[in-house]
């Protein structure tokens, strides 16, 4: 987050709350007049007490949420709270440790995460190959839907484009990349855990290999490390109208891209650039 974002509270909502407190004040006096001792609770807690809190809030300014690169700050009534983004991660780590108190071997869990990413890559190889086979036998450009419909539509785009698959792939890449640091944050983690898991990832990234068929029919081998390093390219690699090399994130100035024979229409490329934020934020838009 490169800028400071301030989200102001609503004075209108505070006004509605103030009106509600006034109603409870009248109700409390009525209950007391009828001889109900509970009227003191209604009058003190929901009525006059609520009016006092809202009045102080209005005098100090409406509540606000401030977000920046370091974290977020919430101000309300007499209290200002500041939290670092790392505190949020720590909260979820603590919740996870409570929900899963039995220790799990981090190396075993990490290998399972890498295996899951491996399977996603191999499944994507088949999906991209199917799209390539279709496009190579059909002269017409595959129509691209508008907006969020790229994730769920009908026709050739639904069958051969991979936006939803690629979003899942990006999330899996994030899980694998972030696993060593996350595992090391657990209270019971040994001091060298992150280093050991990083070394494990380096070994797996070099050893695991995947072959796909380029536009001229020649095979090209990618390592897991190649896939991890191409996350940015996978944010815009789901269009079946692009050559298979582009869909695998081939660098623009290397031998891998030399066999590319087609690119998506400029109009589709422009829209893909506009939709890229969904993939960068790993957040599928609402339909």
N, C-alpha and C positions, 0 to 999 in steps of 0.2 A: 504494500500500500504506500504509494509515493506521496500522498497528500493527507492532510488532517481533515477528517470528516466529522461534522457535528450534527447530531440528530436532536432537534428540540422536542420537548414534550408538548402536549396539547393543552392550551389554556381553556379551550372549549370543554374538554373532558373534566378538567378541574372544576369548571363551572357547574357541570352536571353533578359532580360529586358533592359540591357545596350545597346545591339544591336538595340532594338526597339527605344530607346531614340535617338540613333545616326541617325536612319532613320528620326525621327521627326525633328531633328536638321537640316538635309539637306532639308527636306520639308519646314521648317520655313524660311530658307534663300531663297528658291525658291519662296515662296509666297511673301516675301518682295521684291524680285527682280522684281516680276510681278506687284507690286504695291498694294498688298492686306494687309491691316493693321492687319488682323487676323493672319498673319504670326508671329507677336510678341507673340501672345498667344501660338501658336504651338511651337515656338522657346523657350519661357521662361518656360512654364508650362510642356510641354511634352518632350521637347528636353534637353536644357542645365540644367533646373531645375531637371529633372529626373536623368540626369547623375550625378549631384552633390549629390543627395540623395543616389544613389546607390554607389557612390564612398565612401561616409562617412560610409555607411553600411559595405562595404567590409573592410575598414580600422579598424572598430570597431569589426569585426567578423560577421559572418552570424547570422541572427535571430535564436533564440532557444527557445524551450518550456521546462521548467523544472517542473516536477511533484514530489511531495513527500507527506508525511502523512498530513502535515499542509495545503497544497493547491498547487497552481501552479504559476509559474512566466514566463512572456514573455518579452524577450528583443529584441528590434528592433531600429535601427538607434540611436537616442539620448535618448530613453526612455526605462525605465525598469518598468514593472508593476507587482505587486504581489497581488494575491487574495487568501483568505482563502476559504476552501471548504464551510464554513458557509456563505460566501458572495454569493456563487452560489445559495444556498438554499434561501437566502434572496431575490435574484433577481427573482427567480420563484415565491416566495410568493408575491412580489410586482406586478408582471405581473398578477397573479391570482386575486389579489384584484382589479386591474384595469378592468379585463375582467368580474369579478363578483362583482360589487360594492355593490349590495344589500346584506345586512348581512343575513347569514343563521345561524340558531341556531346550534352551534357546536354539541350539544348533539343529535339533530335530524340527522345531517349528519353522526355522528359517529355511531349511531344505524343502519343507512342504510348501512354503510360499514361493520358492523358486520353481518347484515342480509345477505349481499351478500356473505361473507365468509361462513356463515352457509349453504347457499344453495349450494355452491361449495362442501362443505364437504359431504352433503347428496347425491349430484349427484355422487360424487366419490365412496361412499359406494355402489351404484348400479353398477357402472362401474367395481369396483374391484370384486364384487360378480359375475358379468357376466364372468369375466376372470377366476375366480376360478371354476365356473361351467364348463367352456370349458376344462380347463386343467385336471380337475378331471375325465373327460370322454374321454380323448385322451392321449394315452401312450407317444406319441412323444413329444419331447421338442419343444416349440415354437421357431422357428428360429429368431435370432435377427439381424437386418440389421446393416450395418456399418455406422459410423459417423452420419452426420446430418440426414440421412435417418430414424433414429429412430423416428423422429417427423412426417414423412410423407412417407408412403410406402403402400404396399398392403398385404393382407393375414391376418393370425391370429394376427400377431404383431400389425398391424394397428387397428384391432378390439378390442384387449384385453389389450395391453400395454397402459400406461397412461403418457408418458413423457410430452406431450403438456399440458394435464390437470394438471399435477403436477407442471409444471412451472407456470401456471396461479394461482394455489393454493398458491405457494410460494410468488408470487407477492401480492396476496390478504392478506396473513399473514403479509407481510411487511407494507402494507397500514394500517392495523388495529394496528399493533404494533407502527407505527410511527405517527399515527393520533394525539394523545394528544400533542406531542411536536410541530408538524406542526401547529396545531390550535393555540397553545399558542404563536407562532411567529407573528401572525397577529397584526398589530398596535393597533387594537381596542379590543384585547383580554384582559379580566380581569385577574388580577394577579394569581388568584387561579384556572384558567381554566384547566391547565394541571393536577393539583391534582384531580379535579373533574372528568375529563375524565379518568384518571388512575383508580380511584375508580369505575367508571362505568364499565370499562373493567374487573376489578377483579370480580365484581358481575356477569357480563355476562359470563366470563370464567368459573365460578363455576356452574352457573345455566344451561347453554346450554349443552345438552348431546346427544350423538350419539351411536347407537348400531350397531355393525357388527358381523357377524357370523364367528367364528374361524374354524380352519381346522377340528375339531371334531364335529362341529355343535353347539357348545355351544355359547351363546351370550357373548359379551364383550362390556362394556360401556366405552366410552371415553368422557371426558369433552372437552369443547372448549379450556380450559387451557392446556389439554394434547396435543391437536393438535398444539397449538401455540408453545409449548415447543419442539415439534418434527420436527421443520422445517429442521434441519440438516438431519434427517433420510429421509425426503421426497425428498431430492436431489438424492437419489439412491433407490427409492421404487417403480419404475414403471414397473418392469419386471414381467410378469404374471407367469414366471417359479418359482418365489419365493412364499413361502407360504403367506397366507393372513395376518398372524401376522406380518411378515417382511414388507409387503406392507403398514401396518399401523404404522410402526416405533416402534414396541414393543421393549422394552429394552432387551438386551441379557441375563440378569440374573434374570428376574422376572417371575411371574406366567403366564403372558399373553403369552409369547413365548413358554411355555411348550408344547402346542398342535401342534406346527409347525412340519410338516411332510416332507417338501422338501425345497431345496434351488436351486437357479439358478446354472447352470454349472459354473465351475471356470473361463472358458474362457469368458463367458458373464459378470461375476462379475468383472473381470479385466477391461473389456472395460467400464463398467458402472463407475468404479472408475476413469478412464481416462476422461470420459465425464462429470464428476461431476462439473467441473469448469463452464460449461454452466449454470448449475442450481444455483451454488453458486453466480455467477455474474448476475443471472436473465436475461440472454441474449441468445436467440435462435441463433444458428450458421447459417450462410448463406448456402443455398443449393448449 
